[in-house]
Amino acid sequence: MKKLFMKYLSIIATIYLLSLVFYSIHIDSISALLIMGLVLLGVNLLLKPILLLITLPLSLLTLGLFSFIVNAWMIMIADHFVSTINMGGFLNSLIAAFIIVLFNHLFAGMAKASC
């Protein structure tokens, strides 16, 4: 449960910080950001394993870098379901996917250090 909460925090923090940096990422309200985090978490839990399995040959050829593309697709799918947030396209989603992975590792490191 703690791991899911850390992922949720990293998703919310990343999308919020990117909305401050990039003008093309637009968030209408804090509640929309929280809903986007929940939707993205759900999409990652349900669809991501299936897409990673389908794209396994490409992921092996690129030594795992194709997983960032799959993560960007997950962000774009979640963006489609939450109409009050606009991620601004594939490149912004790809940058968000990369930063979400970085924040996940940072938060996981902090959680292990506090235990």
C-alpha positions as CSV (number, residue, x, y, z in Angstrom):
1,M,0.0,0.0,0.0
2,K,2.9,2.3,0.8
3,K,4.4,1.7,-2.6
4,L,1.2,2.6,-4.4
5,F,0.9,5.8,-2.4
6,M,4.5,6.7,-3.3
7,K,3.7,6.2,-7.0
8,Y,0.6,8.3,-6.6
9,L,2.7,11.1,-5.0
10,S,5.3,10.9,-7.7
11,I,2.6,11.2,-10.4
12,I,1.0,14.2,-8.8
13,A,4.2,15.9,-8.1
14,T,5.5,15.4,-11.7
15,I,2.4,16.6,-13.4
16,Y,2.2,19.6,-11.2
17,L,5.8,20.6,-11.6
18,L,5.7,20.1,-15.4
19,S,2.6,22.3,-15.6
20,L,4.7,25.0,-14.0
21,V,7.5,24.6,-16.5
22,F,5.7,23.9,-19.7
23,Y,2.9,26.3,-20.8
24,S,1.3,23.5,-23.0
25,I,0.4,21.4,-19.9
26,H,-2.8,22.8,-18.4
27,I,-4.4,21.8,-15.1
28,D,-7.8,23.4,-14.3
29,S,-7.9,22.6,-10.5
30,I,-6.2,20.6,-7.8
31,S,-9.1,18.1,-7.8
32,A,-8.4,17.5,-11.5
33,L,-4.8,16.8,-10.6
34,L,-5.8,14.3,-7.9
35,I,-8.2,12.6,-10.3
36,M,-5.5,12.4,-13.0
37,G,-3.2,10.8,-10.5
38,L,-5.8,8.1,-9.6
39,V,-6.7,7.5,-13.3
40,L,-3.1,7.2,-14.3
41,L,-2.4,4.8,-11.4
42,G,-5.4,2.7,-12.5
43,V,-4.3,2.7,-16.1
44,N,-0.8,1.7,-15.1
45,L,-2.1,-1.2,-13.0
46,L,-4.6,-2.5,-15.6
47,L,-3.2,-1.7,-19.1
48,K,0.5,-1.3,-18.7
49,P,1.4,-5.0,-18.0
50,I,-0.5,-6.0,-21.2
51,L,1.2,-3.4,-23.3
52,L,4.6,-4.2,-21.9
53,L,4.0,-7.9,-22.8
54,I,2.9,-7.0,-26.3
55,T,5.9,-4.7,-26.8
56,L,8.4,-7.0,-25.2
57,P,10.4,-7.6,-28.4
58,L,10.9,-3.9,-29.0
59,S,11.8,-3.4,-25.4
60,L,14.5,-6.1,-25.6
61,L,15.9,-4.6,-28.8
62,T,16.1,-1.2,-27.2
63,L,17.4,-2.6,-23.9
64,G,14.3,-1.5,-22.0
65,L,14.1,2.1,-23.3
66,F,10.9,1.4,-25.1
67,S,9.2,1.2,-21.7
68,F,9.4,5.0,-21.6
69,I,7.3,5.1,-24.8
70,V,4.7,2.7,-23.1
71,N,4.7,5.0,-20.0
72,A,4.0,8.0,-22.3
73,W,1.1,6.1,-23.9
74,M,-0.3,5.5,-20.4
75,I,-0.1,9.2,-19.6
76,M,-1.8,10.0,-22.9
77,I,-4.6,7.5,-22.2
78,A,-5.2,8.9,-18.7
79,D,-5.1,12.4,-20.2
80,H,-7.9,11.3,-22.6
81,F,-10.1,10.2,-19.6
82,V,-9.6,13.4,-17.6
83,S,-10.9,16.3,-19.7
84,T,-9.8,19.1,-17.3
85,I,-6.1,18.3,-17.8
86,N,-4.3,18.7,-21.1
87,M,-0.8,17.2,-21.3
88,G,-0.1,18.9,-24.6
89,G,1.0,15.9,-26.7
90,F,3.4,13.0,-26.9
91,L,6.7,14.9,-26.1
92,N,5.3,16.3,-22.9
93,S,3.9,12.9,-21.9
94,L,7.3,11.3,-22.6
95,I,9.1,13.9,-20.4
96,A,6.5,13.3,-17.7
97,A,7.0,9.5,-17.9
98,F,10.8,10.0,-17.5
99,I,10.4,12.3,-14.5
100,I,7.8,10.1,-12.9
101,V,10.2,7.2,-13.0
102,L,12.9,9.4,-11.4
103,F,10.5,10.5,-8.7
104,N,9.5,6.9,-8.0
105,H,13.1,6.0,-7.4
106,L,13.6,9.0,-5.2
107,F,10.5,8.3,-3.1
108,A,11.4,4.6,-2.9
109,G,14.9,5.5,-1.6
110,M,13.4,7.9,1.0
111,A,10.9,5.2,2.1
112,K,13.7,2.6,2.6
113,A,15.9,5.1,4.4
114,S,13.1,6.0,6.9
115,C,12.3,2.3,7.8
